Amino acid sequence: METVNPFQRYSGEAESEPETTSSKKEKRYYWLKLMDGFFDDKHIKLLRSQENGDKMVIIYLMLQLKALKSEGVIDYMRIMPSIEEEIAVDIGESVESVKSTVDMLVKMRLVEALDDSTLFMITKKELLDYGGETAAAERQRKSRENRKNSSL
C-alpha cells in the first residue's frame, strides 16, 4: 500500500503519465547557514533562558528548515485544528512546545503570524543565511574543488 504524506499539497490535477528523464525537474539542494555568533545573539540567549529553551532553539531551527523552499513561509494545511498542531506532528515535537516556541518567536519578531493560516520566518542576517544550488551546480562546484586539489 502506498503511503501518503498528509502535509503534501494536492494540486487538483489528474495524475499524468510517468515523467521521462528529460522532463524531470532538476533536484535542488538548500542549506541553512548558522552565523558564528548565532548562540551569542540576544534572541537566542533569551530563548535558551526559557524553560525548555534548548528545545525551543531546536524547534526554531526546524521551522527555518521547513521554510527554506518556500521563501520563509509555513502554510497551515487545515489537517489539524491549528497550525501549531500540524507543525508539531510534522517535526515530531509536542504541541505545547511548538505553541510556546511560536508564541515566543512572534514576541521577539523572529516569526510573523500573517493570518491564522500562515507563519513567516523572519531571517536576521546576523543569525542565519539561506542558500541553494541545483544538482548541476553542485557537480560543477565539486569538479572545480577536485581540480584545484589535484593541482596542489
Buried (B, 14 or more C-beta within 10 A) or exposed (E): EEEEEEBEEEEEEEEEEEEEEEEEEEEEEEEBEEBEEBEEBEBBEBBBEBEBBEBBBBBBBBBBBBBBEEEBEBBBBEEBEBBBBBBBBBBEBEBEBBBBBBEBBBEBEBBEBEEEEBBBBBBBEEBBEBEEBEEEEEEEEEEEEEEEEEEE
